Amino acid sequence: ILSRVMINAMKTGYFPIYLDSENALDRDYVERLGGDVSKITHVSVTTIEETTSIIGKTLDKVIQHNAAVEEKAKQAKERGEPDPQRQKFMIIIDSLANLLTNKEVQDSLDGKMASDMGLRAKLIGAMLRLATNRGATAQVPILFSNHVYDDPSAMYPSIIKKQSGGHKPLYLASILLQLSQNYDK
């Protein structure tokens, strides 16, 4: 689904930045659907902290670029010239659920299996708050995939399933697309 959205966006001039925690970008599939793989910035990511840093730095650069383009557009208008076009970017995170924390990585290397007591959810929340704010300012759509699961403790199950990484993926999303499969025979 993310690949199809990305390819359709590319056809309208978007340059995707694909943050891939699963090494799941299928270049052949993208090409079969008419996408130009050379226009995708593909970045393999492992941790939430790394992904947050990339998103923050990328969006800051886009904000600066957009400000420069707007200044050039103002000058071009004064001279009666056509407006320069701003580049359109989009960020894709595939997948949010597969991102680790730095602590999880270090604990694994140290042979520890300690719980992070909500650290992961807090870091994802911080990443999504940063992305929401700066993404809106930069006019950059941000899409992500995430895993969902049923809440076995719920007396009255919700149609909206729980998501990995706390509540922020659900509450900060502008659009939520939830796919499920019915296993009834």
C-alpha positions in Angstrom: 0.0 0.0 0.0 2.8 2.4 0.9 4.5 1.7 -2.4 1.4 2.4 -4.4 0.8 5.6 -2.6 4.4 6.6 -3.1 4.4 5.8 -6.8 1.2 7.8 -7.4 2.7 10.7 -5.5 5.8 10.4 -7.6 3.7 10.7 -10.7 2.6 14.2 -9.4 6.1 15.3 -8.7 6.9 14.1 -5.2 10.3 12.9 -4.2 10.0 10.2 -1.6 12.3 9.7 1.4 11.8 6.0 2.3 12.9 5.2 5.9 13.0 1.4 5.9 13.3 -0.5 9.1 12.4 -3.8 7.5 14.5 -3.7 4.3 11.3 -4.2 2.6 11.4 -1.8 -0.4 10.9 -3.9 -3.4 12.6 -2.0 -6.2 11.3 -4.4 -8.9 7.7 -4.0 -7.7 8.1 -0.2 -7.7 9.4 -0.3 -11.3 6.6 -2.7 -12.4 4.0 -0.1 -11.1 5.7 2.7 -13.0 7.8 4.2 -10.3 11.3 5.6 -10.9 13.5 4.0 -8.3 16.3 6.5 -8.9 14.1 9.2 -7.5 13.6 7.4 -4.1 15.9 8.3 -1.3 16.0 4.9 0.4 17.5 4.9 4.0 17.8 1.8 6.1 17.0 2.7 9.7 17.1 0.7 12.9 16.2 2.8 15.8 13.5 5.4 16.7 16.2 7.9 17.8 18.0 7.5 14.4 14.7 7.9 12.5 13.7 10.9 14.6 17.0 12.6 13.8 16.7 11.9 10.1 13.1 13.2 10.0 14.0 16.4 12.0 17.0 17.2 9.9 15.2 16.5 6.6 12.2 18.6 7.5 14.4 21.5 8.7 16.2 21.4 5.3 12.9 21.4 3.5 11.6 24.3 5.6 14.8 26.3 4.8 14.5 25.4 1.1 10.9 26.4 1.0 11.7 29.8 2.6 14.4 30.4 0.0 12.0 29.4 -2.9 9.4 31.8 -1.5 11.9 34.6 -1.4 12.9 33.8 -5.0 9.2 33.7 -6.0 8.7 37.2 -4.4 11.7 38.6 -6.4 10.5 36.8 -9.6 7.1 38.3 -9.2 8.5 41.8 -8.8 10.5 41.3 -12.1 7.5 39.8 -13.9 9.1 36.3 -14.2 7.5 33.0 -13.5 7.5 31.6 -10.0 10.2 29.0 -9.2 8.6 25.7 -8.2 9.3 24.3 -4.8 10.2 20.6 -4.7 7.6 18.3 -3.2 8.9 15.7 -0.7 7.2 13.0 1.2 8.5 10.8 4.1 7.6 7.1 4.4 8.4 5.0 7.5 8.1 1.3 6.9 7.5 0.2 9.6 7.1 2.1 12.8 6.6 -1.2 14.7 9.9 -2.6 13.7 12.0 0.3 15.0 14.0 -0.4 18.1 15.2 1.9 20.8 18.9 2.6 21.3 18.4 0.9 24.7 16.9 -2.3 23.1 19.9 -2.5 20.8 22.4 -2.0 23.6 20.6 -4.5 25.9 20.6 -7.1 23.1 24.3 -6.6 22.5 24.9 -6.9 26.3 22.7 -10.1 26.5 20.1 -8.4 28.7 16.4 -8.8 28.3 15.2 -5.9 30.5 11.9 -4.2 29.8 12.0 -0.5 28.8 9.0 0.5 30.9 7.3 2.6 28.3 10.5 4.2 26.8 9.6 2.9 23.3 6.1 4.5 23.4 7.6 7.8 24.7 10.2 7.9 21.9 7.7 7.1 19.2 5.4 9.8 20.6 8.2 12.3 20.5 9.1 11.4 17.0 5.5 11.7 15.8 5.0 15.1 17.5 8.2 16.4 15.9 7.1 15.0 12.5 3.6 16.4 12.8 4.7 19.9 13.7 7.6 20.2 11.3 5.9 18.1 8.6 3.0 20.6 8.5 5.3 23.6 8.4 7.4 22.0 5.6 4.2 20.8 3.8 5.6 17.3 3.7 3.2 14.4 4.0 4.4 11.6 6.3 3.1 8.1 5.9 3.9 5.1 8.1 2.9 1.5 8.5 2.4 0.0 11.9 1.3 -3.3 13.4 -2.1 -3.5 15.1 -3.5 -6.0 17.5 -6.7 -6.7 19.4 -7.0 -5.8 23.1 -7.8 -9.1 24.8 -8.7 -7.2 28.0 -11.4 -5.1 26.4 -14.9 -5.9 27.5 -16.3 -4.3 24.4 -13.7 -4.5 21.6 -13.2 -1.3 19.5 -13.3 -1.4 15.8 -10.1 0.6 15.9 -7.3 -1.7 16.9 -4.4 -1.0 19.3 -1.2 0.0 17.6 2.3 -0.8 18.4 4.2 2.1 20.1 1.5 3.6 22.4 -1.4 5.9 21.6 0.5 8.6 19.6 0.3 6.7 16.2 -3.4 6.7 16.6 -4.0 10.2 17.9 -1.5 12.1 15.8 -2.6 10.6 12.5 -4.6 12.9 10.1 -5.8 9.8 8.3 -5.9 6.3 9.7 -6.3 3.4 7.3 -6.7 0.1 9.1 -6.8 -3.1 7.2 -7.9 -6.4 8.7 -8.6 -9.9 7.5 -11.6 -11.9 8.5 -10.7 -15.5 9.4 -14.2 -16.8 9.5 -14.7 -20.0 7.5 
